[in-house]
Amino acid sequence: MSLTGTHHVRALKSALKKAKHLWPATGARMEVRRQTLKLRFWGVRSGGVVLDLDCESIKSMPGSGVYELRLDDEIGGHRNIRVIFFDPPDDWVPLRPSPLPVIWILEAIPKKRNAWVKFDIDRFHALRATVKERLYQ
């Protein structure tokens, strides 16, 4: 099977474990996965839209490369789902080079409030640091 899109989409192990906890049914997890894999076309986005999905940088983390993907459908009994992902800067050198740049899925969660709280922002910073420490020079 050939590569399609402009980016690889990979998830942290912690994101996969959290998704399994939130969506115990495999079908619901696969629906979140299908929607998230649309980020393969991140390089051809128009404004804040990738294909039919709405994405936005997290305002409390300007310039960090951390974004939220909004899934408005109800999936596995959860609504208002946010997929938090990270687009590393071009100057980071991956430990394992890949033919396409990688977008890292940090976590997928149902958002219950309008704004992100400090705990959420701290967690996103820590997940971003984990990606840099383990996967980039």
C-alpha positions as CSV (number, residue, x, y, z in Angstrom):
1,M,0.0,0.0,0.0
2,S,1.4,3.4,-0.9
3,L,1.7,6.4,1.3
4,T,-1.0,9.0,0.9
5,G,-1.2,12.5,2.3
6,T,1.5,14.9,3.4
7,H,2.2,13.5,6.9
8,H,2.3,10.3,8.9
9,V,-0.1,10.2,11.9
10,R,1.2,8.4,14.9
11,A,-0.2,8.2,18.5
12,L,1.6,8.0,21.8
13,K,1.1,4.8,23.7
14,S,-0.6,6.9,26.5
15,A,-3.1,8.2,24.0
16,L,-4.0,4.7,22.9
17,K,-4.5,3.5,26.5
18,K,-6.7,6.5,27.3
19,A,-8.7,5.9,24.1
20,K,-9.2,2.3,25.1
21,H,-10.5,3.5,28.5
22,L,-12.9,6.1,27.0
23,W,-14.1,3.9,24.2
24,P,-14.0,0.2,25.3
25,A,-15.9,-0.8,22.1
26,T,-13.5,-1.4,19.2
27,G,-15.9,0.2,16.7
28,A,-16.0,3.5,18.6
29,R,-12.2,3.6,18.8
30,M,-11.9,2.9,15.1
31,E,-14.3,5.8,14.3
32,V,-12.1,8.2,16.3
33,R,-9.1,6.7,14.5
34,R,-10.8,7.2,11.0
35,Q,-11.4,10.8,11.8
36,T,-8.0,11.4,13.2
37,L,-6.2,9.8,10.2
38,K,-7.6,12.7,8.1
39,L,-4.7,14.6,9.6
40,R,-2.6,12.9,7.0
41,F,-3.5,15.8,4.8
42,W,-2.3,18.5,7.3
43,G,0.0,20.0,4.7
44,V,-2.9,20.9,2.3
45,R,-5.2,22.4,4.9
46,S,-7.2,25.5,4.1
47,G,-7.3,27.9,7.0
48,G,-8.3,25.8,10.0
49,V,-9.9,23.0,8.0
50,V,-8.4,19.7,7.1
51,L,-10.7,17.9,4.6
52,D,-14.0,18.2,6.5
53,L,-12.6,18.6,10.1
54,D,-12.0,21.8,12.1
55,C,-8.6,22.3,13.7
56,E,-7.3,25.1,15.8
57,S,-4.1,25.9,17.7
58,I,-4.6,25.9,21.5
59,K,-4.7,29.5,22.3
60,S,-3.0,29.1,25.7
61,M,0.0,27.5,24.0
62,P,1.0,29.9,21.2
63,G,3.8,28.8,19.0
64,S,4.0,25.3,20.6
65,G,2.7,23.3,17.6
66,V,-0.1,21.8,19.8
67,Y,-3.5,21.8,18.2
68,E,-7.0,20.5,18.8
69,L,-9.0,18.7,16.2
70,R,-12.8,19.0,16.9
71,L,-15.0,16.0,16.3
72,D,-18.6,17.1,16.7
73,D,-20.2,13.7,16.2
74,E,-21.3,11.5,19.1
75,I,-18.9,8.5,19.2
76,G,-19.3,5.8,21.8
77,G,-21.6,7.9,24.0
78,H,-19.2,10.9,24.1
79,R,-19.9,14.3,22.4
80,N,-17.6,17.3,21.8
81,I,-14.5,15.1,21.3
82,R,-11.1,16.9,21.0
83,V,-8.1,15.1,19.6
84,I,-5.0,16.9,20.8
85,F,-2.1,16.6,18.4
86,F,1.4,18.0,17.9
87,D,3.1,19.1,14.7
88,P,6.8,19.2,15.6
89,P,8.9,22.1,14.3
90,D,11.0,21.5,11.1
91,D,14.3,22.0,13.0
92,W,13.7,19.0,15.2
93,V,15.6,16.0,13.9
94,P,13.8,12.6,14.4
95,L,15.7,9.7,15.8
96,R,14.1,7.4,13.2
97,P,13.7,9.3,10.0
98,S,10.6,8.7,8.0
99,P,9.7,9.6,4.4
100,L,7.0,12.1,5.6
101,P,6.9,14.4,8.6
102,V,5.0,13.0,11.6
103,I,2.0,14.4,13.4
104,W,1.8,13.0,17.0
105,I,-1.5,12.3,18.6
106,L,-1.2,13.3,22.2
107,E,-4.6,12.3,23.4
108,A,-8.3,12.2,22.5
109,I,-10.8,13.4,25.2
110,P,-14.4,14.6,25.4
111,K,-14.2,18.3,26.3
112,K,-16.7,19.3,29.1
113,R,-15.9,23.0,29.5
114,N,-15.4,25.9,27.1
115,A,-11.8,26.7,28.0
116,W,-8.8,24.5,28.8
117,V,-7.9,24.5,32.5
118,K,-4.3,24.9,33.8
119,F,-4.0,21.2,34.5
120,D,-4.9,20.4,30.8
121,I,-2.3,22.9,29.5
122,D,0.4,21.5,31.8
123,R,-0.5,18.0,30.6
124,F,-0.2,19.0,27.0
125,H,3.2,20.7,27.6
126,A,4.4,17.5,29.3
127,L,3.2,15.3,26.4
128,R,4.9,17.6,24.0
129,A,8.1,17.3,26.0
130,T,7.8,13.6,26.1
131,V,7.7,13.5,22.3
132,K,10.8,15.7,22.0
133,E,12.7,13.7,24.6
134,R,11.9,10.2,23.3
135,L,11.6,10.7,19.6
136,Y,13.8,13.7,18.5
137,Q,17.4,14.8,18.9
